[in-house]
Amino acid sequence: MEAPPLDPRQELADLALAVRGLTELDRLLGVRLSPVPSPAPAPPPRASVASSRDEDAPIPPPSFVNRNQPSPRPSPSPRPRPAAVAKAPLPEAGLPLPQRRVQNEGRLHGLASQMMGCQKCGLSKGRTKLVFGQGDAAAELVFVGEGPGYHEDMQGLAFVGPSGSLLTKMINAMGYLREEVFICNVVKCRPPRNRNPQPDEMGTCLPFLRQQLEIIQPKVICALGKTAAVGLGLLNPDASLGGKRGQLLQWEGIPTVLTYHPAYLLRTPGEKRKAWADLQLTFPHLERRRPEPIKPDETERRS
């Protein structure tokens, strides 16, 4: 049965809404002139879910959460300036999940091939391996960090080493295997001495990140750390992450949560309880997560 033709007025309204969203994102990123985007189907609006500390919540898994709560120490972060990059075709809406996964894998592979050998910013000079990101190409949950560290640079994988181990525990506590989500960073090459990415570096990689998210079309995004939040345009560089976490935001129509980076949680374990509360905000929007945390011994049996 053929779908009814689109109402031209509704299509124009949807396009105007998408342009307004891009304009607001550019305002947050400090961009004065915005390129006109190619027309694309606007994502359906999703209602924001307010955080409520009075509602009952699942008990945090003891292997992940610590009860101490010292105050966070947000670090300054640069303001990215997006650069133009060729856009990959978007996935077809309404495809069954297995077909969409295969289609997305091909498009992500094409985007990764486009990025190989990239020398658009100075980070390329010191990298060992470009870290594109990995996971389910049709994941309903995407984690976005700031940039690769030493272990990531050596292996070409996002979030390995101690921070990656803690992130895996967080993912398992949510009821997912690590390979059932997608994990990536704002920048794809390691900054020298693990410093924060500079504005031009984030601006160069931001269009690639946007394409990744447009291809995957997740139901929820989780930004790990202040730099990732700034890179996504959800936090001003001078603002504190603590003032924006604990609530559900929107990134181009996708519900988005800001929480602490696993590296910060390793240094400040008392904040793990707050991070767990942030992750719980995503639960109403996720359909594939298991209702109970996955225990470490179960990850081996299910992989």
C-alpha positions as CSV (number, residue, x, y, z in Angstrom):
1,M,0.0,0.0,0.0
2,E,1.5,3.3,-1.1
3,A,2.0,6.0,1.5
4,P,0.0,9.2,1.0
5,P,2.0,12.1,-0.6
6,L,3.7,14.5,1.7
7,D,1.9,17.8,2.3
8,P,4.2,20.5,0.8
9,R,3.3,22.9,3.6
10,Q,4.3,20.3,6.3
11,E,7.5,19.5,4.4
12,L,8.4,23.2,4.3
13,A,7.6,23.5,8.0
14,D,9.8,20.5,8.8
15,L,12.7,22.0,6.7
16,A,12.3,25.3,8.5
17,L,12.5,23.5,11.9
18,A,15.7,21.7,10.8
19,V,17.3,25.0,9.7
20,R,16.4,26.7,12.9
21,G,18.0,23.8,14.8
22,L,21.2,24.1,12.8
23,T,21.2,27.9,13.3
24,E,20.9,27.5,17.1
25,L,23.7,24.9,17.1
26,D,26.0,27.4,15.2
27,R,25.1,30.1,17.7
28,L,26.3,27.9,20.5
29,L,29.5,27.0,18.6
30,G,30.3,30.6,17.8
31,V,29.9,30.3,14.1
32,R,28.8,33.5,12.3
33,L,28.0,32.1,8.9
34,S,26.3,28.8,8.4
35,P,26.4,26.7,5.2
36,V,22.9,25.9,3.9
37,P,22.3,22.2,4.6
38,S,21.0,19.8,2.0
39,P,17.2,19.1,2.5
40,A,16.8,16.0,4.6
41,P,13.9,14.5,6.5
42,A,13.6,16.2,9.8
43,P,13.6,13.8,12.8
44,P,10.2,13.5,14.6
45,P,10.1,15.7,17.7
46,R,10.7,13.9,20.9
47,A,9.2,15.1,24.2
48,S,11.7,16.1,26.8
49,V,11.7,14.0,30.0
50,A,12.3,16.0,33.1
51,S,14.5,14.5,35.8
52,S,12.7,13.7,39.1
53,R,14.6,12.8,42.2
54,D,11.3,11.8,44.0
55,E,10.6,8.9,41.6
56,D,11.7,5.4,42.5
57,A,14.8,4.4,40.6
58,P,16.7,1.1,40.3
59,I,19.4,0.5,42.9
60,P,22.8,1.4,41.4
61,P,25.0,-1.7,40.9
62,P,27.7,-1.7,43.6
63,S,30.5,-2.5,41.2
64,F,29.9,0.8,39.5
65,V,28.6,3.3,42.1
66,N,30.5,4.7,45.0
67,R,28.5,6.5,47.8
68,N,31.0,9.4,48.4
69,Q,30.2,12.6,46.6
70,P,33.0,15.2,46.4
71,S,32.4,18.3,44.3
72,P,33.3,18.1,40.6
73,R,36.1,20.3,39.2
74,P,35.1,21.2,35.6
75,S,38.1,22.2,33.4
76,P,38.0,24.9,30.8
77,S,37.1,23.8,27.3
78,P,37.6,25.4,23.9
79,R,34.9,26.5,21.5
80,P,34.8,24.5,18.3
81,R,34.2,25.9,14.8
82,P,32.7,23.4,12.4
83,A,34.4,22.7,9.1
84,A,32.6,21.6,5.9
85,V,32.7,17.9,4.8
86,A,30.9,15.9,2.2
87,K,27.8,14.3,3.7
88,A,27.1,10.5,3.5
89,P,23.6,9.5,2.4
90,L,21.1,9.0,5.2
91,P,19.6,5.6,6.1
92,E,16.2,4.8,4.7
93,A,13.5,5.2,7.3
94,G,11.3,2.2,8.2
95,L,13.8,-0.6,7.4
96,P,13.8,-3.6,9.6
97,L,16.6,-3.5,12.2
98,P,18.8,-6.2,10.6
99,Q,18.6,-4.4,7.2
100,R,19.2,-1.0,8.7
101,R,22.3,-2.4,10.5
102,V,23.8,-3.7,7.3
103,Q,23.0,-0.5,5.4
104,N,24.5,1.6,8.2
105,E,27.7,-0.5,8.4
106,G,28.3,0.1,4.7
107,R,27.8,3.9,5.1
108,L,30.0,4.1,8.3
109,H,32.7,2.1,6.4
110,G,32.5,4.6,3.6
111,L,32.8,7.5,6.0
112,A,35.7,5.9,7.8
113,S,37.5,5.4,4.4
114,Q,36.9,9.1,3.6
115,M,38.6,10.0,6.9
116,M,41.7,7.8,6.6
117,G,44.8,9.8,5.9
118,C,43.0,13.0,7.1
119,Q,45.4,15.9,7.6
120,K,42.8,18.6,8.1
121,C,44.3,19.7,11.5
122,G,47.5,19.4,13.4
123,L,46.4,16.4,15.4
124,S,47.1,14.2,12.4
125,K,50.8,14.8,12.8
126,G,51.1,13.0,16.1
127,R,48.6,10.2,15.8
128,T,49.4,6.6,15.6
129,K,46.0,5.4,14.5
130,L,42.8,7.3,13.6
131,V,40.1,6.4,16.1
132,F,36.8,6.3,14.2
133,G,34.7,4.6,16.8
134,Q,33.1,1.2,17.1
135,G,29.9,-0.7,18.1
136,D,26.5,-1.4,16.7
137,A,25.9,0.5,13.4
138,A,22.2,0.7,14.3
139,A,22.7,1.3,18.1
140,E,19.9,3.1,19.9
141,L,22.4,4.5,22.4
142,V,25.6,6.4,21.4
143,F,28.4,7.5,23.8
144,V,30.5,10.5,22.7
145,G,33.7,11.3,24.4
146,E,36.2,14.1,23.9
147,G,39.2,12.4,22.1
148,P,41.5,9.4,22.1
149,G,44.1,8.8,24.8
150,Y,47.3,6.8,24.7
151,H,45.7,3.4,24.6
152,E,43.1,4.4,22.0
153,D,45.8,5.9,19.8
154,M,47.8,2.7,19.9
155,Q,44.8,0.4,19.2
156,G,42.6,2.6,17.0
157,L,39.6,1.9,19.3
158,A,37.6,4.3,21.3
159,F,37.6,4.0,25.1
160,V,40.1,1.2,26.0
161,G,42.4,1.2,28.9
162,P,41.2,2.1,32.5
163,S,38.6,4.6,31.3
164,G,37.2,2.0,28.8
165,S,37.0,-0.6,31.4
166,L,34.9,1.7,33.6
167,L,32.7,2.7,30.6
168,T,32.1,-1.0,29.9
169,K,30.8,-1.5,33.5
170,M,28.5,1.5,33.1
171,I,27.2,0.0,29.8
172,N,26.7,-3.4,31.5
173,A,24.9,-1.7,34.4
174,M,22.4,-0.2,31.9
175,G,21.6,-3.7,30.6
176,Y,23.7,-3.7,27.4
177,L,26.7,-5.5,26.1
178,R,29.4,-3.1,25.0
179,E,29.0,-4.1,21.4
180,E,25.3,-3.3,21.5
181,V,26.0,0.5,21.7
182,F,28.2,2.8,19.6
183,I,31.2,4.6,21.1
184,C,33.1,7.5,19.5
185,N,34.7,10.8,20.2
186,V,34.4,14.4,19.2
187,V,37.9,14.3,17.7
188,K,39.4,11.2,16.1
189,C,43.1,11.8,16.7
190,R,44.9,11.9,20.1
191,P,45.7,15.4,21.3
192,P,49.4,15.8,22.5
193,R,49.9,14.8,26.1
194,N,46.1,14.1,26.4
195,R,45.3,17.8,26.5
196,N,41.8,19.0,25.6
197,P,41.1,19.4,21.9
198,Q,41.5,23.0,20.6
199,P,38.6,24.8,18.9
200,D,39.9,24.3,15.3
201,E,40.5,20.6,16.0
202,M,37.0,20.0,17.3
203,G,35.6,22.1,14.5
204,T,37.4,20.0,11.9
205,C,36.1,16.7,13.3
206,L,32.6,17.9,14.2
207,P,31.1,17.4,10.7
208,F,32.4,13.8,10.8
209,L,30.8,13.2,14.2
210,R,27.5,14.7,12.9
211,Q,27.6,12.3,9.9
212,Q,28.1,9.3,12.3
213,L,25.1,10.3,14.3
214,E,23.0,10.9,11.2
215,I,23.8,7.5,9.9
216,I,23.3,5.6,13.1
217,Q,20.2,7.6,14.1
218,P,20.3,6.7,17.8
219,K,17.4,7.2,20.2
220,V,19.7,8.7,22.8
221,I,23.1,10.3,23.0
222,C,25.3,10.3,26.1
223,A,28.0,13.0,26.1
224,L,30.9,11.9,28.4
225,G,32.6,14.9,29.9
226,K,32.5,18.7,29.5
227,T,34.6,18.8,26.3
228,A,32.2,16.4,24.5
229,A,29.3,18.5,25.7
230,V,30.9,21.6,24.3
231,G,31.8,19.9,21.1
232,L,28.1,18.9,20.6
233,G,27.1,22.5,21.2
234,L,25.2,21.7,24.4
235,L,27.4,23.5,26.8
236,N,29.2,26.9,26.7
237,P,32.9,26.6,27.2
238,D,32.7,28.8,30.3
239,A,29.8,26.8,31.8
240,S,30.1,24.0,34.4
241,L,29.1,20.5,33.4
242,G,27.6,20.1,36.9
243,G,25.0,22.8,36.1
244,K,23.8,20.9,33.0
245,R,23.9,17.3,34.0
246,G,21.0,15.6,35.7
247,Q,18.5,16.7,32.9
248,L,17.6,15.6,29.5
249,L,18.7,17.9,26.6
250,Q,18.2,17.7,22.9
251,W,20.8,17.4,20.1
252,E,19.1,18.0,16.8
253,G,15.9,16.3,18.0
254,I,17.7,13.4,19.8
255,P,17.4,13.2,23.6
256,T,20.9,13.7,25.0
257,V,22.3,13.3,28.5
258,L,25.5,15.0,29.8
259,T,27.5,13.1,32.4
260,Y,31.0,12.8,33.8
261,H,33.8,11.3,31.8
262,P,35.0,7.9,33.0
263,A,38.5,9.2,33.5
264,Y,37.1,11.9,35.9
265,L,35.1,9.2,37.7
266,L,38.3,7.2,38.2
267,R,39.9,10.2,39.9
268,T,36.7,11.1,41.8
269,P,34.8,7.9,42.5
270,G,32.3,9.7,44.7
271,E,30.7,11.1,41.6
272,K,29.7,7.7,40.3
273,R,26.3,7.9,41.9
274,K,25.5,11.1,40.0
275,A,26.7,9.6,36.8
276,W,24.4,6.6,37.4
277,A,21.5,8.9,37.9
278,D,22.3,10.6,34.6
279,L,22.4,7.3,32.8
280,Q,19.0,6.4,34.2
281,L,17.5,9.4,32.5
282,T,17.9,7.5,29.2
283,F,16.0,4.4,30.2
284,P,12.5,5.6,29.1
285,H,13.8,6.2,25.6
286,L,15.6,2.8,25.2
287,E,13.8,-0.4,24.0
288,R,16.6,-2.9,23.7
289,R,18.2,-2.7,27.1
290,R,17.8,-5.6,29.5
291,P,15.8,-4.8,32.7
292,E,18.7,-6.1,34.9
293,P,22.4,-5.2,34.8
294,I,24.7,-7.6,33.0
295,K,27.1,-9.3,35.4
296,P,30.8,-9.5,34.3
297,D,30.7,-13.3,34.0
298,E,27.7,-13.0,31.7
299,T,29.5,-10.8,29.2
300,E,31.7,-13.8,28.3
301,R,28.8,-16.1,27.8
302,R,26.8,-13.7,25.6
303,S,29.7,-12.5,23.4
